[in-house]
């Protein structure tokens, strides 16, 4: 049984918590795309954690945590993250790294930083983690696969020379920076080899054997549908596919094996980084939602940047759930909205005077304005409630209004930050 846990919107939906909850019943948890440019926040008996590269199954002794071939792997950050968990009393997690994953190099991070500076006011709001240059190199066939780190020295050095013949033109001519040196790159790769050696595995065979053995595999996605390079708010997107469909590629599993796609939807909207965001709010309205939101406020788990805030956008959410192929929705941070007398919900867009209910590509999206419907609030704290029928009537109406608009069953309701704050329908 393979389940994917993915985001419906801009990211920040609460996927880490849902993966953490579902991992209790899983045998393997797989990160299949992205790198340490996003964080999944988890609150459990050990404390509050922001995971960046590690799969959200690391708090369970019985789970094998897989860094899939589709991931942008930062070896030093991986080792630091594992050490950081252990320093806080978490038992050493069982982590394996695909021998076909590729490594984020220091020059990717430099290039990311130089490019954002060059673009200045037209930058993409990158986390400067090297993700776009990494994926550019992967598809230009000048990336380094983990398996290549264990090749003979002559082969590695030959490839380094080829890579630097391209990189140094950029560094010298476009960014006016010192050229990269072959020995430095080789030494860095050898450090990565030493760091990764305890974790490297043939995860393709591991996952296929687990599948044949009837094990439960969770695929954990990063960000959400609207940050996908094909189906998102291009070009203000990430550089890897954020969709459950890519889970088959980024983990190495047959697409038909993914039977359940849990798509995480936030009860309001938030986003980090630039890009179109139709239901965005500003000023005091945004500040109050931001400071009440999440657990300790809506600030990026990786960057600490204040998130952009907005009301629930049912146009974007329905589209995001369809892009993911959602079989069920996990609806999160519902408890945050308890302070409101009435809650605006974006039900359609006004595109140059015409009402639309489908999510358009970016050139049209930037001309869209939200059309809101206001629903009555429930004006109380819903944390600690365990049964759906015990939620206030207006709270249930809010959930059911969204569920009807999205067209996918809302089976999990998260009403607080901790692992126990979850209601199953």
C-alpha positions in Angstrom: 0.0 0.0 0.0 1.5 3.4 -1.1 0.0 6.6 0.2 1.2 10.1 -0.9 0.9 13.1 1.4 1.1 16.3 -0.6 0.0 19.9 -0.5 -2.9 21.5 -2.3 -1.7 25.1 -2.4 1.5 27.1 -1.9 3.1 24.8 0.7 3.0 25.4 4.5 -0.2 23.4 4.7 0.9 21.2 7.6 2.1 18.1 5.7 4.8 17.3 8.3 2.2 16.8 11.0 0.0 14.6 8.8 3.0 12.5 7.7 4.0 12.2 11.4 0.5 11.0 12.3 0.3 8.6 9.4 3.9 7.3 9.9 2.8 5.5 13.0 1.0 3.0 10.8 3.7 3.0 8.1 6.8 0.9 7.4 8.7 3.4 5.2 8.5 7.1 4.6 10.0 8.5 1.4 10.9 12.1 0.5 10.7 12.1 -3.2 11.5 15.7 -4.4 12.9 19.1 -3.3 15.7 19.7 -0.8 16.3 21.6 2.4 14.6 24.7 1.0 11.3 23.9 2.9 10.5 22.7 6.4 7.9 20.4 7.9 7.0 21.4 11.4 6.2 18.6 13.9 5.2 18.8 17.6 5.5 15.6 19.6 6.7 14.2 22.9 10.3 15.2 22.1 9.4 18.9 21.4 8.9 21.0 18.4 10.9 20.3 15.3 11.4 21.8 11.8 12.5 19.0 9.5 14.2 20.1 6.2 15.5 17.0 4.4 14.6 14.2 6.7 11.3 12.4 6.1 8.7 13.0 8.8 8.9 9.3 10.0 12.1 9.8 11.9 10.4 9.9 15.3 9.4 6.2 15.0 11.8 3.4 15.7 10.0 1.0 13.2 10.1 3.4 10.2 12.7 3.3 7.5 13.2 6.8 6.2 14.2 7.1 2.6 15.8 10.0 0.8 14.6 9.3 -2.7 16.3 9.7 -6.1 14.2 12.8 -6.8 15.6 14.8 -3.9 18.2 17.6 -4.0 20.5 16.2 -1.3 22.6 18.5 0.9 24.9 15.9 2.7 26.2 18.2 5.4 22.7 19.4 6.3 21.5 15.8 6.4 24.2 14.8 8.8 23.6 17.9 10.9 19.9 17.2 11.0 20.3 13.7 12.3 22.8 14.9 14.9 20.4 17.6 15.9 17.6 15.1 16.5 19.8 12.9 18.7 21.0 15.9 20.7 17.4 16.4 21.7 16.8 12.9 22.9 15.3 11.4 19.7 16.6 7.8 19.1 18.9 7.7 16.0 16.5 7.3 13.1 16.9 4.6 10.4 17.7 6.7 7.3 18.7 5.4 3.8 19.8 7.6 0.9 19.2 6.6 -2.8 22.4 5.9 -4.7 20.7 7.7 -7.6 20.0 10.9 -5.6 22.1 13.9 -6.6 24.0 16.2 -4.3 23.6 20.0 -3.9 27.1 21.5 -4.3 28.4 24.6 -2.5 28.6 26.3 -6.0 24.8 25.7 -6.4 24.2 27.7 -3.2 26.6 30.4 -4.4 25.0 30.5 -7.8 21.5 30.8 -6.3 22.6 33.7 -4.1 24.4 35.5 -7.0 21.4 35.1 -9.3 18.9 36.5 -6.7 21.3 39.5 -6.2 21.6 40.0 -10.0 17.8 39.9 -10.4 17.4 42.4 -7.5 13.7 43.6 -7.5 12.7 40.9 -10.0 14.0 38.0 -7.9 12.0 34.8 -7.3 12.1 35.0 -3.5 14.5 32.0 -3.4 15.5 30.5 -0.1 19.1 30.5 -1.6 19.4 26.8 -0.9 20.8 26.1 -4.3 17.7 24.3 -5.5 17.1 25.9 -8.9 20.8 25.6 -10.0 20.8 22.0 -8.7 17.9 20.9 -10.8 19.2 22.9 -13.8 22.4 20.9 -13.6 20.5 17.7 -13.1 18.6 18.1 -16.3 21.6 19.6 -18.1 23.3 16.3 -17.1 26.2 17.9 -15.2 25.0 17.0 -11.7 26.8 14.5 -9.4 24.8 11.3 -8.5 25.6 9.8 -5.1 26.8 6.6 -6.9 29.3 8.7 -8.8 31.0 9.7 -5.6 32.2 6.1 -5.3 33.7 6.0 -8.8 37.4 6.0 -9.5 39.3 9.2 -9.2 40.1 9.6 -12.9 36.5 9.4 -13.9 35.4 11.9 -11.2 38.1 14.4 -12.1 37.2 14.1 -15.8 33.6 15.0 -15.0 34.7 17.9 -12.7 36.7 19.4 -15.6 33.7 19.2 -17.9 31.3 20.7 -15.2 33.8 23.6 -14.5 34.2 24.4 -18.1 30.6 25.5 -18.0 30.3 26.8 -14.5 33.3 29.1 -14.7 32.0 30.9 -17.7 28.9 31.9 -15.5 31.0 32.7 -12.4 33.5 34.8 -14.4 31.3 36.5 -17.0 27.8 36.8 -15.5 28.5 37.1 -11.8 32.0 38.5 -11.8 33.1 36.0 -9.1 36.3 34.0 -8.7 36.4 30.8 -10.8 35.9 27.4 -9.2 38.9 25.1 -8.7 38.9 21.5 -9.7 40.8 20.3 -6.5 38.3 22.1 -4.3 35.3 20.4 -6.0 37.0 17.0 -5.8 37.8 17.4 -2.1 34.2 18.4 -1.4 32.9 15.4 -3.2 35.2 13.1 -1.2 33.9 14.7 2.0 30.4 14.0 0.8 31.3 10.4 0.0 32.5 9.9 3.6 29.4 11.6 5.1 27.0 9.5 3.0 28.7 6.1 3.0 26.8 4.9 6.1 23.4 5.8 4.5 23.7 4.9 0.8 21.5 2.1 -0.4 19.8 0.7 -3.5 16.4 2.2 -2.5 14.8 1.1 -5.8 15.1 -2.6 -4.8 14.3 -1.8 -1.1 11.0 -0.1 -2.1 10.0 -2.7 -4.6 10.6 -5.5 -2.1 8.6 -3.6 0.5 5.8 -3.2 -2.0 5.8 -6.9 -2.8 5.9 -7.7 0.9 2.7 -5.8 1.5 4.4 -3.0 3.5 2.9 0.5 3.9 4.9 3.2 2.2 4.3 6.9 2.6 5.5 9.4 0.0 6.0 12.8 1.6 5.9 15.8 -0.7 7.3 19.2 -0.2 5.5 22.5 -0.9 2.2 22.2 -2.8 0.4 22.1 -6.2 0.7 25.8 -6.9 4.5 25.6 -6.7 4.7 22.9 -9.3 6.7 24.0 -12.4 4.0 22.7 -14.8 0.8 23.4 -12.9 1.7 26.1 -10.5 2.1 29.9 -10.6 5.0 29.7 -13.1 7.6 31.2 -13.0 7.3 31.8 -9.2 7.4 28.1 -8.6 9.9 25.6 -7.2 12.3 23.6 -9.5 10.9 20.0 -8.9 7.4 18.6 -9.3 5.4 18.9 -6.2 2.7 16.5 -7.4 1.9 13.0 -6.1 2.3 11.7 -9.7 6.0 12.6 -9.5 6.2 10.5 -6.3 6.4 7.4 -8.5 9.4 8.9 -10.4 11.1 10.5 -7.4 10.9 7.4 -5.3 11.1 4.7 -8.0 7.7 3.1 -7.7 5.1 2.1 -10.3 2.4 4.9 -10.6 -0.4 2.4 -10.1 0.9 1.5 -6.7 -0.1 4.9 -5.3 -3.6 4.1 -4.0 -4.3 6.9 -1.5 -3.4 10.6 -2.1 -3.9 12.6 1.1 -3.9 16.2 0.0 -3.4 18.7 2.8 -5.4 21.9 2.8 -5.1 24.8 5.2 -8.3 26.3 6.7 -6.9 29.7 5.6 -4.1 30.5 3.1 -0.4 31.3 3.6 2.6 31.4 1.3 6.4 32.1 1.5 8.1 33.7 -1.5 6.9 35.7 -4.5 4.0 34.9 -6.9 0.3 35.3 -7.5 -1.9 34.9 -4.4 -5.5 36.1 -5.2 -7.0 35.8 -1.7 -4.0 37.6 0.0 -4.8 40.0 2.8 -2.6 42.8 4.2 -2.1 45.1 7.1 -3.7 44.5 10.5 -6.0 41.7 9.1 -2.9 39.8 7.9 -0.9 40.5 11.0 -3.5 39.1 13.4 -4.0 36.0 11.3 -0.2 35.5 11.0 0.5 35.9 14.8 -2.4 33.6 15.7 -1.6 31.1 13.0 0.4 27.8 13.2 2.1 27.0 16.5 3.9 30.3 17.4 2.9 32.2 14.3 3.1 31.9 10.5 6.8 32.2 9.8 8.7 30.0 7.3 10.1 26.8 8.9 13.3 27.2 6.8 13.8 30.9 6.4 11.9 32.4 9.4 10.4 34.8 6.9 6.8 36.1 7.8 4.4 34.2 5.6 2.0 36.0 3.3 -1.5 35.5 4.6 -4.9 35.1 3.0 -8.3 33.6 3.4 -9.2 30.1 2.2 -9.2 30.1 -1.6 -11.6 27.4 -2.9 -10.8 28.0 -6.5 -7.1 27.4 -6.0 -7.7 24.5 -3.5 -10.1 22.6 -5.8 -7.6 23.0 -8.7 -4.7 21.9 -6.4 -6.6 18.8 -5.2 -7.4 17.9 -8.8 -3.7 18.4 -9.8 -2.7 16.0 -7.0 -5.4 13.5 -7.8 -6.6 13.8 -4.2 -8.5 10.8 -2.7 -9.0 12.6 0.6 -8.3 15.9 2.2 -6.6 16.6 5.6 -7.9 20.0 6.7 -5.4 21.8 9.0 -5.1 24.7 11.5 -8.8 25.0 11.8 -8.4 26.0 15.5 -6.7 29.3 14.4 -10.0 30.7 13.0 -11.8 30.6 16.4 -11.3 34.4 17.0 -13.4 35.5 14.0 -17.0 36.7 14.0 -17.3 35.8 10.4 -14.8 34.2 8.0 -14.4 35.3 4.4 -13.9 32.4 1.9 -12.9 33.0 -1.7 -15.4 31.1 -3.8 -14.7 32.5 -7.3 -12.5 35.0 -9.1 -13.4 38.2 -11.0 -11.3 38.1 -14.2 -11.8 41.5 -15.9 -15.4 41.7 -14.9 -16.2 38.0 -15.6 -16.8 35.5 -12.8 -14.7 32.3 -13.1 -14.4 29.3 -10.9 -11.4 27.6 -12.6 -7.8 28.4 -11.8 -6.1 30.1 -14.8 -2.4 30.3 -15.8 -0.3 33.2 -14.4 -0.8 35.8 -17.2 -4.6 35.7 -16.5 -4.3 35.0 -12.7 -2.6 38.3 -12.1 -5.7 40.1 -13.3 -8.0 38.1 -11.0 -9.7 39.5 -7.9 -11.3 37.4 -5.2 -15.0 37.0 -4.8 -15.8 36.2 -1.2 -18.6 34.6 0.7 -18.7 35.2 4.4 -19.5 32.3 6.8 -20.4 32.7 10.5 -17.5 32.0 12.9 -17.7 29.7 16.0 -16.0 32.1 18.4 -14.4 29.5 20.7 -11.4 27.3 21.1 -11.8 23.9 19.5 -8.5 22.3 20.6 -8.9 19.1 22.5 -12.1 18.1 20.7 -11.8 14.5 19.6 -15.1 13.8 17.8 -16.4 15.5 14.7 -19.9 15.9 16.1 -18.6 17.7 19.2 -17.3 20.6 17.0 -19.4 23.7 17.1 -22.1 23.8 14.4 -20.6 26.7 12.5 -17.3 25.0 12.5 -18.8 21.9 10.9 -20.6 24.1 8.4 -17.3 25.7 7.4 -15.7 22.3 6.9 -18.7 21.0 4.9 -18.9 24.2 2.8 -15.3 23.8 1.8 -15.6 20.0 1.2 -18.6 20.5 -1.1 -16.7 23.1 -3.2 -13.5 21.0 -3.4 -15.4 17.8 -4.2 -13.1 15.5 -2.2 -14.0 14.0 1.2 -12.4 15.8 4.2 -11.5 12.8 6.3 -8.9 14.3 8.7 -9.4 17.5 10.6 -6.4 19.0 12.5 -7.5 21.2 15.4 -4.1 21.9 17.0 -0.4 21.6 16.5 0.3 18.3 18.4 0.1 14.8 17.1 -3.0 14.1 19.2 -5.0 17.2 17.9 -6.7 15.3 15.0 -10.3 14.3 14.3 -11.1 11.4 11.9 -14.4 11.5 10.0 
